[in-house]
Each structure stands twice: as structure tokens, then as C-alpha cells.
Amino acid sequence: MTADRFMPIHDPELLARGERVLGPEFRAMSERVLQVTELTSRLNVLAFDDEPGKSALFEQILGRPLPSRVTIYPPFFTDHGLRIDLAERVFINQNCTLLDYAGIRLGAGTMVGPKVTFITLGHPVDPDERRQYLTGAPIDVGENVWIGAGATILPGVTIGRDAVIAAGAVVADDVPAAVLVAGPKATVIRSW
């Protein structure tokens, strides 16, 4: 992903000549998505008490062993895995999705409720650019944060230490430390 947070889907030089050929960064990401989808599919059918099996698969998904005292309850979903940074004592409940291509960091002691979704990639709003680029920005969650069930954390969000995200909240803006945020943010602000 470039510094301006845009990744071309197609090779720009070939696209300029009218050829729709996937670009190298997009192709590499797609290959990793297929690999990780296969790994999470295997993880999500293991017996709950198969700790060695889960540990081995998490190591392949994340590219390293789980940090000390991190707990992740399957089913668990990710699109990349290699850009998830988990500090000690992170707890991730069942059915969580971490779409981490642009990077996700969860600080020490963070608790993530069931069905929480972290999304670091998207598409431009402009319809002409939507099929040409992916956009993205990392998510950074401070220490001792509690994220309630079904919350959605969008690209580029930073959540401050000790914050609480209420169940079902859609977090599109940074959250200061030591506050409670709640409610949907799905308000129409633009149309075309």
C-alpha cells in the first residue's frame, strides 16, 4: 500500500494500454488471502480443546507464535494474518474478523467481544476509482480497551487506553482514552 493509502488493483502501465492485468501487490495479497482462508478453515473445525493444533495453525496464520497469555476463541477469521500485532493478555472471543492487510495492533489487556470486526481495507467512494484501487489504513488499539460484541472498527481508527466501545458500535473516528462510545454512526453525508 502506497503512502497515500491507495493500492492499484491493476498494473497501472498495462491498464494505460487497455489491458486489465492484476498488479503485483494486489496479486500477492490475493495469494495470501487464499492461503490464510485455507488455514482458518482448518482452525475453525478443530476440537475446542485441541491446543497444540490451534497453536500450530495460529503460528502459520500470524507468522509467529501467539504472545504470552493471548487467548483467541475460534471461529476466527482474517484475510492476511501477518499484520496482526497482539500484545500480552489480549482476549479475542468467538466469531471475530480481523481484516488486517493495512495492520491491526491490539494493546496489552485488550478484550474483544464476540462478532467484532476490524476492517483496514476498503474502496474509494468515487465510482470511477472504486474498481481501480483499494484504500486502507491501520487500526491501533491502546492498552486495556474493551470492545463489545458486534462492534465494527473501520480503517485508520486509533482507540485510546482504557476506552470502552459499546456492543454494536460502528467506530469510524478516533476514540480518546478513558471514554465510553456507543451507537451507530451510519449517517448519510453524501450522495451521488
C-alpha positions as CSV (number, residue, x, y, z in Angstrom):
1,M,0.0,0.0,0.0
2,T,1.5,3.3,-1.0
3,A,2.0,6.3,1.3
4,D,-1.2,7.9,0.0
5,R,-3.1,4.8,1.2
6,F,-4.1,3.6,-2.3
7,M,-3.2,0.3,-3.8
8,P,-3.8,-0.1,-7.6
9,I,-5.7,-3.3,-8.3
10,H,-4.4,-3.5,-11.9
11,D,-0.9,-2.9,-13.2
12,P,-1.0,0.8,-14.0
13,E,1.2,0.6,-17.1
14,L,-0.8,-2.3,-18.6
15,L,-4.1,-0.6,-17.7
16,A,-3.0,2.5,-19.5
17,R,-2.7,0.3,-22.6
18,G,-6.2,-1.1,-22.1
19,E,-5.0,-4.4,-20.5
20,R,-6.7,-5.3,-17.2
21,V,-3.9,-7.3,-15.5
22,L,-3.7,-7.5,-11.7
23,G,-0.9,-5.6,-10.2
24,P,1.9,-7.4,-8.3
25,E,1.0,-6.1,-4.9
26,F,-2.7,-7.0,-5.4
27,R,-1.8,-10.4,-6.7
28,A,0.5,-11.1,-3.7
29,M,-2.3,-10.0,-1.3
30,S,-4.8,-12.3,-3.1
31,E,-2.5,-15.3,-2.9
32,R,-2.0,-14.7,0.9
33,V,-5.8,-14.4,1.3
34,L,-6.3,-17.8,-0.3
35,Q,-3.6,-19.4,1.9
36,V,-5.0,-17.9,5.1
37,T,-8.6,-18.8,4.2
38,E,-7.5,-22.4,4.0
39,L,-5.7,-22.2,7.3
40,T,-8.6,-20.5,9.1
41,S,-11.0,-23.1,7.6
42,R,-8.9,-25.8,9.3
43,L,-8.6,-23.9,12.5
44,N,-12.3,-23.4,12.8
45,V,-13.2,-27.1,12.7
46,L,-10.7,-28.2,15.3
47,A,-12.0,-29.5,18.6
48,F,-12.1,-26.7,21.2
49,D,-9.6,-28.4,23.5
50,D,-7.0,-29.1,20.7
51,E,-4.5,-26.6,22.0
52,P,-1.5,-28.0,20.1
53,G,-3.5,-27.9,16.8
54,K,-4.7,-24.4,17.4
55,S,-1.3,-23.1,18.3
56,A,0.3,-24.6,15.2
57,L,-2.3,-23.1,12.9
58,F,-2.2,-19.7,14.7
59,E,1.6,-19.7,14.2
60,Q,1.1,-20.2,10.4
61,I,-1.7,-17.6,10.2
62,L,0.2,-14.9,12.2
63,G,3.7,-15.9,11.0
64,R,4.8,-16.3,14.6
65,P,3.6,-18.0,17.9
66,L,0.9,-16.3,19.8
67,P,2.3,-14.0,22.5
68,S,2.2,-15.0,26.2
69,R,-1.3,-15.3,27.6
70,V,-3.1,-14.3,24.4
71,T,-6.5,-16.1,24.0
72,I,-8.3,-16.4,20.7
73,Y,-11.5,-18.5,20.6
74,P,-12.4,-19.9,17.2
75,P,-14.1,-19.5,14.9
76,F,-11.7,-16.8,13.9
77,F,-11.3,-15.1,10.5
78,T,-8.6,-13.0,8.9
79,D,-7.6,-12.1,5.4
80,H,-3.9,-11.7,5.8
81,G,-2.8,-12.6,9.4
82,L,0.8,-11.3,9.1
83,R,-0.1,-7.8,10.0
84,I,-1.8,-8.5,13.3
85,D,0.2,-7.4,16.3
86,L,-1.1,-8.8,19.6
87,A,0.3,-7.7,23.0
88,E,0.2,-9.9,26.1
89,R,-3.1,-10.7,27.7
90,V,-5.3,-9.9,24.7
91,F,-8.5,-11.8,24.6
92,I,-10.5,-12.3,21.4
93,N,-13.9,-14.0,21.7
94,Q,-15.6,-16.2,19.1
95,N,-16.5,-15.2,15.5
96,C,-14.2,-12.2,15.3
97,T,-12.9,-11.0,11.9
98,L,-9.6,-9.1,11.6
99,L,-9.1,-7.9,8.0
100,D,-5.5,-6.8,8.7
101,Y,-3.8,-6.1,5.4
102,A,-3.0,-2.5,6.4
103,G,-2.2,-3.5,10.0
104,I,-4.0,-4.1,13.3
105,R,-2.4,-3.6,16.7
106,L,-4.2,-4.6,19.9
107,G,-2.6,-3.3,23.1
108,A,-2.0,-5.3,26.3
109,G,-5.0,-6.4,28.2
110,T,-7.5,-5.6,25.4
111,M,-10.7,-7.6,25.4
112,V,-12.6,-8.2,22.2
113,G,-16.2,-9.4,22.4
114,P,-17.8,-11.9,20.0
115,K,-18.5,-11.0,16.4
116,V,-16.3,-7.9,16.5
117,T,-15.0,-6.8,13.0
118,F,-11.8,-4.9,12.4
119,I,-11.5,-3.6,8.8
120,T,-8.3,-2.0,7.4
121,L,-9.1,-2.0,3.7
122,G,-11.9,-0.6,1.6
123,H,-12.5,1.1,-1.8
124,P,-12.7,4.8,-2.8
125,V,-16.2,6.3,-2.7
126,D,-15.8,7.7,-6.2
127,P,-17.5,5.2,-8.5
128,D,-14.8,5.7,-11.2
129,E,-12.0,4.8,-8.8
130,R,-13.8,2.0,-6.9
131,R,-12.7,-0.8,-9.2
132,Q,-9.2,0.6,-9.7
133,Y,-7.9,0.9,-6.1
134,L,-8.1,-0.5,-2.6
135,T,-7.7,2.1,0.2
136,G,-6.5,1.3,3.7
137,A,-5.2,2.5,6.9
138,P,-4.0,0.7,10.1
139,I,-6.1,0.3,13.3
140,D,-4.3,0.9,16.6
141,V,-6.0,-0.1,19.9
142,G,-4.4,1.0,23.1
143,E,-4.0,-1.0,26.3
144,N,-6.8,-2.2,28.5
145,V,-9.6,-1.5,25.9
146,W,-12.9,-3.3,26.0
147,I,-14.7,-3.8,22.6
148,G,-18.3,-5.0,23.0
149,A,-20.0,-7.7,20.9
150,G,-20.7,-6.9,17.3
151,A,-18.7,-3.7,17.2
152,T,-17.1,-2.7,13.9
153,I,-13.8,-0.8,13.8
154,L,-13.1,0.9,10.5
155,P,-9.8,1.8,8.7
156,G,-7.4,4.3,10.3
157,V,-9.1,4.3,13.7
158,T,-7.0,4.8,16.9
159,I,-8.6,3.8,20.2
160,G,-7.1,5.2,23.4
161,R,-6.1,3.3,26.5
162,D,-8.9,2.2,28.9
163,A,-11.7,3.1,26.4
164,V,-14.9,1.1,26.1
165,I,-16.6,0.5,22.8
166,A,-20.3,-0.4,23.3
167,A,-21.8,-3.5,21.7
168,G,-22.8,-2.9,18.1
169,A,-21.0,0.5,17.8
170,V,-19.5,1.4,14.4
171,V,-16.2,3.2,15.1
172,A,-15.2,5.5,12.2
173,D,-13.3,8.1,14.1
174,D,-10.5,8.0,16.7
175,V,-11.6,7.4,20.3
176,P,-9.9,9.2,23.2
177,A,-8.6,7.4,26.2
178,A,-10.9,6.5,29.1
179,V,-14.2,7.1,27.5
180,L,-17.3,5.1,26.6
181,V,-18.5,5.3,23.0
182,A,-21.8,3.9,21.8
183,G,-24.3,4.0,18.9
184,P,-24.3,3.6,15.2
185,K,-22.6,6.1,13.0
186,A,-24.3,5.2,9.8
187,T,-25.5,8.6,8.7
188,V,-25.9,9.7,5.1
189,I,-23.5,12.6,4.5
190,R,-23.1,12.4,0.7
191,S,-25.0,11.1,-2.2
192,W,-24.4,10.9,-6.0
